[in-house]
Amino acid sequence: MKPAWRYLAVGAAAYLLILVAGFPAGYVRGTLQEALPGLQLGDVSGTVFSGHSSRAIYQGIDLGRIDWHFRPLALLLLRLEYHLEFSHPDNSGQVNIGIRPGGDVHGHALDMQLVPDRLVNRFSPVSIQSSGSLNLVLDSFEVAGEQLRAVTGTAAWSDAAIDSPVILPLGEIGLTLESRADTLVAAVTRGGELGLSGEILLQPGNRYTVDLLLRPEAGIGSDTRELLAAAMQPHSSGGYQLKTSGRF
């Protein structure tokens, strides 16, 4: 039997097995929570093929109701895969999550709208209130425990602003996301009103490094420039440098 036909036979057999077994919806909750540490699901209803949980929380982010739909074609890749949809007023979106034999988790086609506060405060030494909308798009990624690996994607913070403890308009911020060995690298591609450039590194052990250069646009007010000069180091280019590291 040729290799391609072996995969087809295995996939078809696995699919028929799931059809016959008729697992209840609770099986999906147990499978997802085991595969994704930090995921908490509320009451579930429906079937293993199509159902929902009343509430989903992932690593402290409330995603509201979660609906799932089984993707049978993924069985041909020896992967149990679901399409998940999240609905919450602040954090919503969708993703495909596949679980391979042995528990390896692969995700793709993630597209989410998030409130930026929680992510911004992960890397700020003081509590910050921010505004705007954060769109996170991951073409593919893997999950190991609570760490992301093999990430490719983008993030876009629209109408970005710091509202407290200072008022600081940021404009449109864009990032590319990729993995370099065990490090997740967010590189600035669109710098907004402050002319941001540089990178943010997320490393194992919840460590981070921020290395950013700010070159404010000519229209930035004197109050903002004074704030930047007081909080950051001057750079030889005439801008301001933000370089820090720590744990989140």
ABEGO torsion letter per residue (X at the ends): XBAAAAAAAAAAAAAAAAAAAGBBAAAAAAAAAAABBGBBBBBBBEBAABBBBABBBBGGBBAEBBBBBBBAAAAAAGBBBBBBBBBBAABBEBBBBBBBBGGBBBBBGBBBBBBAAAAAAAABABBBBBBEBBBBBBABBBBBEABBBGBBEBBBBBGBBBAOABBBBAEBBBBBBBBBEABBBBBBABAEAAGBBEBBBBBBGGBBBBBBBBBBBAABBAAAAAAAAAABBBBAAGBBBBBBBEBX
